[in-house]
Amino acid sequence: KMFEKLTIITLLYLTPMGDIKQHSFEIPSKTSCSSWFHSNVKVTEQKKRKLFSSHTYHIYDGKKVIGYICGGNEPQ
């Protein structure tokens, strides 16, 4: 039986106190981190900050997600 290679994805969360926390877990390697993120992390709202700029808020498992790290690479 062949074993499927796994990729580690780390989600970056914003806590109520303004700290950044991390949570890592494995996803199948046939799934890219960006496609997993866009399929599983939901956009909750988009706020207009200034003219020509906006900020998008994301939620996963009831927590505010501000980005992700894929397999130890730079945060997205």
Stockholm file with secondary structure:
# STOCKHOLM 1.0

chainA/1-76         KMFEKLTIITLLYLTPMGDIKQHSFEIPSKTSCSSWFHSNVKVTEQKKRKLFSSHTYHIYDGKKVIGYICGGNEPQ
#=GR chainA/1-76 SS CCCCCEEEEEEEEECTTSCEEEEEEEEETTSCHHHHHHHHSEEEEEEEEETTEEEEEEEETTEEEEEEEETTCCCC
#=GC SS_cons        CCCCCEEEEEEEEECTTSCEEEEEEEEETTSCHHHHHHHHSEEEEEEEEETTEEEEEEEETTEEEEEEEETTCCCC
//
